[in-house]
Amino acid sequence: MRLAYIVIAILICGCGGPVTKYSHELVGDFDDINDYDSPPVLLAAAVPEYPEMALDVGAEGRVVLKLLILEDGKVGRIQVVEASNPILVQGAINAAADCIFAPARKNGRPCCATTLLPFVFDKDAERIRVRRGIETTKSIYLKPARNDSSPALDSKP
């Protein structure tokens, strides 16, 4: 069964050319909006989920998305500009949809604008991030051993 997934992933990774259909309601083509005094600024970036199938076959690459940033700093629309590997696109789209921006400004007021947002998928960096996340989660739930000579917190002198 795992071999079938690997073969499918290799076929997907090996096919070049632009992919234009995605299962996300924010995705679609739109024109650039560059009429502003100050550009949008990324405040909170979301980390894309590395597709398991891509990790299994060692797929890496870069996805560049064009985002329409609304006046409230949320992402209004997403367009795929570049994808070196189609298997990585959906993870980038999902992460981009969760990003928060300071909106662009024109005459001191927030306005809509477009910006580019690149995502780099590196399998070695992903394994390090996952390992660190697991180690951090374990340390949160481990309670330090209590020393018998220390006074109890709820006892009164």
C-alpha positions in Angstrom: 0.0 0.0 0.0 2.8 2.4 0.9 4.5 1.6 -2.4 1.3 2.7 -4.2 1.4 6.1 -2.4 5.1 6.5 -3.3 4.4 5.7 -7.0 1.5 8.2 -7.1 3.6 10.9 -5.4 6.4 10.4 -7.9 3.9 10.7 -10.7 2.5 13.9 -9.2 6.0 15.3 -8.5 7.2 14.5 -11.9 4.5 16.2 -13.8 5.4 19.8 -14.7 3.3 22.7 -15.7 1.0 24.9 -13.8 -1.8 23.5 -11.7 -4.8 25.7 -11.8 -7.5 24.0 -9.7 -7.5 23.9 -5.9 -10.1 23.0 -3.4 -10.1 26.3 -1.6 -12.7 29.0 -1.9 -10.1 31.8 -1.7 -8.1 30.7 -4.7 -8.5 32.4 -8.0 -7.0 35.0 -10.4 -7.1 38.7 -9.7 -5.3 41.9 -10.8 -2.5 43.6 -9.0 -3.3 46.5 -6.7 -0.2 48.5 -6.1 -1.7 52.0 -5.5 -0.7 52.7 -1.9 1.7 54.8 0.1 2.9 51.9 2.4 2.7 48.2 1.5 1.1 45.5 3.6 3.3 44.1 6.4 3.1 40.4 7.5 2.3 40.4 11.2 1.5 36.7 11.9 2.8 34.0 9.6 1.4 30.5 9.6 3.7 27.6 9.1 2.5 25.3 6.2 1.9 21.7 6.9 4.4 19.6 5.0 2.4 16.9 3.1 3.2 13.5 4.4 3.4 12.1 0.9 5.9 14.7 0.0 8.1 13.8 3.0 7.8 10.1 2.0 9.3 10.7 -1.4 11.6 13.5 -0.4 9.8 16.2 -2.4 11.1 19.7 -1.8 10.4 23.0 -3.5 9.2 26.5 -3.4 5.6 27.9 -3.8 5.1 31.6 -4.4 1.6 33.0 -3.8 0.1 36.4 -4.7 -2.3 37.5 -1.9 -5.0 40.2 -1.9 -4.8 41.8 1.5 -8.0 43.4 2.6 -8.4 46.6 4.6 -8.7 44.6 7.8 -5.4 42.8 7.2 -6.9 39.4 6.3 -6.2 37.5 3.1 -9.0 38.0 0.6 -7.8 36.0 -2.4 -4.9 33.8 -3.2 -3.3 33.1 -6.6 -0.5 30.6 -7.3 2.3 32.4 -9.1 5.0 29.7 -9.0 5.1 26.1 -7.8 8.2 24.1 -8.3 6.3 21.0 -7.1 2.5 20.8 -7.3 2.2 18.4 -4.3 3.2 21.3 -2.0 0.7 23.9 -3.2 -2.3 23.1 -1.0 -0.2 23.3 2.2 1.1 26.7 1.2 -2.5 27.9 0.3 -3.8 26.7 3.7 -1.0 28.5 5.5 -1.4 31.7 3.5 -5.1 31.8 4.3 -4.2 31.9 8.1 -1.7 34.8 7.8 -2.5 38.2 9.3 -1.1 41.5 7.8 -1.1 45.1 8.7 -3.0 46.5 5.7 -1.5 48.8 3.1 -2.1 52.5 3.6 -3.0 55.2 1.2 -3.4 58.8 2.5 -3.2 57.4 6.0 -6.1 55.0 5.6 -6.1 51.2 5.2 -6.6 50.0 1.7 -6.5 46.8 -0.3 -3.3 45.7 -1.9 -1.5 42.7 -3.3 1.7 41.2 -2.1 3.8 38.1 -2.9 4.4 35.4 -0.2 7.0 32.6 -0.8 7.0 29.3 1.0 10.0 27.0 0.9 9.5 23.4 1.7 12.7 21.7 2.9 12.4 18.1 4.2 15.4 18.3 6.5 14.2 21.6 8.1 10.7 20.1 8.5 12.0 17.0 10.4 14.0 19.4 12.7 10.8 21.5 13.3 8.7 18.4 14.1 11.3 17.0 16.4 11.6 20.3 18.3 7.8 20.5 18.5 7.6 17.1 20.1 10.4 17.9 22.5 8.7 21.1 23.5 5.4 19.4 24.0 7.0 16.7 26.2 8.7 19.3 28.3 5.4 21.1 28.9 3.8 18.0 30.4 6.8 16.8 32.4 6.6 18.0 36.0 9.8 18.4 37.9 10.3 15.9 40.7 9.5 17.4 44.1 12.2 17.4 46.7 11.0 16.0 50.0 12.9 18.7 52.0 11.0 21.5 50.2 7.9 22.8 52.0 4.6 21.9 50.6 2.9 24.7 48.7 -0.4 24.4 50.4 0.9 23.9 54.0 0.9 26.8 56.5 3.8 27.4 58.9 
